[in-house]
């Protein structure tokens, strides 16, 4: 019997968090693992992506109506992320995922310290994008795509940090841009997992509806309270990611 009273609130809260700073998978994947302990990992990861892409799409639509997304940089990065995600998924059969975990912890700690120390980080756009940023966007999108396809935790947070740090965006514009790439990598992951094994479509679609509702609320909060609110939420989610990865290492 499916415990919808657990899955539905988890998907709603995941959508709300993901809409602001990413990290919704931290909530949904452990719940799916606990509810379906006998299901293959690929099946649960694919189900998680079906739920997540609904919320990501809703957030993207809402952001796009209110925030100027720099498509000249974001679109090439999105194409590169799609290709990278397929490449990252293919790497799974060649390299163990767990070799990534210590490196990710170090990167997350560095991101948290940098964001905390720079009080004005992401509060406002700091420069105008140039044609050269398109190539930087392609490299950034490809790298994040490989990471998401191969390992995945914290992809949305890394995207947000990258857009703010590398391209001088504020947190609101960075979050909107991150949703474009996140939608693409989620779509790529669904295609991969669907071809690799069955997805729990009924579970995924019901959770998608809840995730979408949560994403709508999260996006409204982000747009209403601005960059300062997103910055605080970002630091909080990164700290949770660090603790989660350290706990996984310890186990």
LOKOL-834452 format. One line per field, with one value per residue (C-alpha): residue number from 1; x, z, y; chain; residue in one letter. Coordinates in steps of 0.1 Angstrom, whole numbers. Last residue first. Example, Ala and Ser with C-alpha at 12.3 -4.5 7.8 and 13.67 -1.06 7.14 Angstrom:
2
k = 2, 1
X = 137, 123
Z = 71, 78
Y = -11, -45
c = A, A
r = s, a
***
This chain:
251
k = 251, 250, 249, 248, 247, 246, 245, 244, 243, 242, 241, 240, 239, 238, 237, 236, 235, 234, 233, 232, 231, 230, 229, 228, 227, 226, 225, 224, 223, 222, 221, 220, 219, 218, 217, 216, 215, 214, 213, 212, 211, 210, 209, 208, 207, 206, 205, 204, 203, 202, 201, 200, 199, 198, 197, 196, 195, 194, 193, 192, 191, 190, 189, 188, 187, 186, 185, 184, 183, 182, 181, 180, 179, 178, 177, 176, 175, 174, 173, 172, 171, 170, 169, 168, 167, 166, 165, 164, 163, 162, 161, 160, 159, 158, 157, 156, 155, 154, 153, 152, 151, 150, 149, 148, 147, 146, 145, 144, 143, 142, 141, 140, 139, 138, 137, 136, 135, 134, 133, 132, 131, 130, 129, 128, 127, 126, 125, 124, 123, 122, 121, 120, 119, 118, 117, 116, 115, 114, 113, 112, 111, 110, 109, 108, 107, 106, 105, 104, 103, 102, 101, 100, 99, 98, 97, 96, 95, 94, 93, 92, 91, 90, 89, 88, 87, 86, 85, 84, 83, 82, 81, 80, 79, 78, 77, 76, 75, 74, 73, 72, 71, 70, 69, 68, 67, 66, 65, 64, 63, 62, 61, 60, 59, 58, 57, 56, 55, 54, 53, 52, 51, 50, 49, 48, 47, 46, 45, 44, 43, 42, 41, 40, 39, 38, 37, 36, 35, 34, 33, 32, 31, 30, 29, 28, 27, 26, 25, 24, 23, 22, 21, 20, 19, 18, 17, 16, 15, 14, 13, 12, 11, 10, 9, 8, 7, 6, 5, 4, 3, 2, 1
X = 281, 304, 305, 267, 267, 292, 271, 240, 257, 272, 238, 221, 247, 241, 204, 208, 233, 208, 179, 198, 208, 173, 159, 184, 179, 142, 114, 84, 101, 115, 82, 62, 87, 83, 45, 44, 71, 50, 20, 42, 57, 22, 12, 45, 40, 8, 27, 57, 36, 15, 45, 67, 95, 106, 142, 171, 151, 129, 160, 177, 147, 139, 175, 175, 143, 157, 189, 168, 146, 177, 193, 163, 158, 193, 186, 157, 178, 206, 182, 169, 203, 219, 239, 277, 283, 308, 298, 260, 254, 278, 261, 227, 239, 257, 226, 204, 229, 231, 230, 234, 261, 267, 240, 240, 278, 280, 253, 272, 303, 285, 266, 297, 317, 288, 282, 319, 316, 285, 303, 326, 297, 294, 272, 270, 284, 276, 239, 226, 224, 243, 273, 268, 277, 307, 318, 286, 287, 324, 321, 291, 307, 340, 321, 301, 333, 349, 318, 316, 352, 346, 314, 327, 345, 311, 297, 320, 334, 327, 290, 281, 301, 271, 249, 275, 277, 239, 239, 267, 247, 217, 240, 257, 223, 214, 246, 240, 205, 216, 242, 222, 190, 199, 167, 149, 128, 90, 73, 104, 103, 68, 74, 107, 91, 63, 89, 110, 79, 69, 105, 108, 81, 92, 128, 120, 104, 135, 157, 133, 134, 172, 176, 157, 125, 126, 129, 99, 86, 120, 138, 110, 113, 151, 148, 121, 138, 174, 160, 145, 180, 174, 175, 140, 120, 137, 126, 90, 90, 106, 80, 52, 68, 74, 38, 25, 48, 40, 2, 3, 15, 13, 0
Z = 66, 75, 39, 37, 69, 54, 22, 42, 65, 34, 17, 48, 49, 12, 18, 46, 26, -3, 19, 32, -3, -17, 10, 3, -35, -34, -9, -33, -62, -39, -20, -52, -66, -35, -36, -72, -66, -38, -61, -88, -64, -53, -90, -97, -67, -83, -116, -101, -81, -111, -133, -112, -138, -155, -166, -186, -213, -188, -167, -197, -210, -174, -169, -201, -191, -156, -173, -194, -166, -144, -172, -175, -137, -131, -152, -129, -98, -112, -120, -84, -69, -87, -119, -122, -147, -130, -93, -96, -124, -108, -73, -88, -109, -79, -58, -85, -90, -52, -54, -90, -94, -131, -150, -128, -128, -166, -170, -146, -167, -200, -187, -174, -206, -227, -205, -207, -244, -243, -218, -246, -263, -233, -201, -183, -147, -110, -108, -73, -40, -53, -29, -8, 25, 10, 39, 39, 2, 1, 32, 18, -16, -1, 21, -9, -29, -2, 3, -34, -36, -8, -26, -61, -56, -45, -80, -91, -126, -159, -158, -142, -169, -194, -171, -172, -210, -212, -187, -206, -239, -221, -202, -234, -249, -217, -216, -252, -241, -209, -224, -251, -231, -204, -183, -175, -145, -140, -167, -170, -133, -133, -163, -149, -115, -132, -152, -122, -102, -130, -136, -100, -100, -131, -119, -86, -105, -126, -95, -80, -110, -113, -77, -83, -61, -30, -5, -20, 8, 24, -9, -21, 11, 8, -28, -23, 4, -8, -44, -37, -34, -56, -43, -44, -66, -52, -17, -26, -49, -22, 3, -20, -29, 8, 16, -11, -3, 34, 33, 1, 19, -10, 0
Y = 51, 79, 90, 91, 112, 136, 139, 146, 172, 190, 190, 204, 232, 239, 241, 267, 288, 289, 298, 328, 339, 333, 357, 384, 381, 389, 385, 385, 368, 340, 336, 334, 308, 287, 287, 277, 251, 235, 232, 217, 192, 181, 175, 158, 135, 122, 118, 100, 76, 66, 65, 43, 42, 9, 4, 18, 35, 53, 61, 78, 97, 108, 119, 140, 157, 164, 178, 202, 214, 220, 240, 263, 264, 276, 307, 317, 311, 332, 360, 360, 355, 384, 376, 382, 355, 332, 338, 343, 317, 293, 295, 289, 259, 244, 247, 231, 202, 196, 158, 146, 118, 109, 126, 157, 159, 155, 182, 205, 203, 207, 238, 254, 249, 261, 291, 300, 299, 321, 344, 355, 372, 395, 397, 430, 431, 430, 420, 426, 408, 378, 382, 413, 395, 378, 356, 334, 328, 319, 297, 278, 274, 261, 237, 224, 219, 199, 178, 172, 160, 135, 122, 117, 84, 71, 72, 43, 47, 29, 20, 53, 72, 67, 88, 116, 115, 118, 147, 164, 165, 180, 204, 216, 224, 243, 262, 273, 285, 302, 326, 343, 336, 361, 355, 388, 380, 383, 361, 338, 332, 318, 296, 283, 276, 256, 237, 229, 218, 194, 182, 172, 146, 128, 132, 114, 85, 82, 80, 55, 32, 35, 25, -7, -11, -33, -5, 13, 37, 42, 48, 71, 92, 93, 105, 131, 153, 156, 156, 190, 206, 236, 273, 288, 265, 234, 243, 246, 216, 194, 206, 196, 162, 154, 164, 140, 110, 108, 110, 91, 59, 34, 0
c = A, A, A, A, A, A, A, A, A, A, A, A, A, A, A, A, A, A, A, A, A, A, A, A, A, A, A, A, A, A, A, A, A, A, A, A, A, A, A, A, A, A, A, A, A, A, A, A, A, A, A, A, A, A, A, A, A, A, A, A, A, A, A, A, A, A, A, A, A, A, A, A, A, A, A, A, A, A, A, A, A, A, A, A, A, A, A, A, A, A, A, A, A, A, A, A, A, A, A, A, A, A, A, A, A, A, A, A, A, A, A, A, A, A, A, A, A, A, A, A, A, A, A, A, A, A, A, A, A, A, A, A, A, A, A, A, A, A, A, A, A, A, A, A, A, A, A, A, A, A, A, A, A, A, A, A, A, A, A, A, A, A, A, A, A, A, A, A, A, A, A, A, A, A, A, A, A, A, A, A, A, A, A, A, A, A, A, A, A, A, A, A, A, A, A, A, A, A, A, A, A, A, A, A, A, A, A, A, A, A, A, A, A, A, A, A, A, A, A, A, A, A, A, A, A, A, A, A, A, A, A, A, A, A, A, A, A, A, A, A, A, A, A, A, A, A, A, A, A, A, A
r = x, x, x, x, x, x, x, x, x, x, x, x, x, x, x, x, x, x, x, x, x, x, x, x, x, x, x, x, x, x, x, x, x, x, x, x, x, x, x, x, x, x, x, x, x, x, x, x, x, x, x, x, x, x, x, x, x, x, x, x, x, x, x, x, x, x, x, x, x, x, x, x, x, x, x, x, x, x, x, x, x, x, x, x, x, x, x, x, x, x, x, x, x, x, x, x, x, x, x, x, x, x, x, x, x, x, x, x, x, x, x, x, x, x, x, x, x, x, x, x, x, x, x, x, x, x, x, x, x, x, x, x, x, x, x, x, x, x, x, x, x, x, x, x, x, x, x, x, x, x, x, x, x, x, x, x, x, x, x, x, x, x, x, x, x, x, x, x, x, x, x, x, x, x, x, x, x, x, x, x, x, x, x, x, x, x, x, x, x, x, x, x, x, x, x, x, x, x, x, x, x, x, x, x, x, x, x, x, x, x, x, x, x, x, x, x, x, x, x, x, x, x, x, x, x, x, x, x, x, x, x, x, x, x, x, x, x, x, x, x, x, x, x, x, x, x, x, x, x, x, x
***
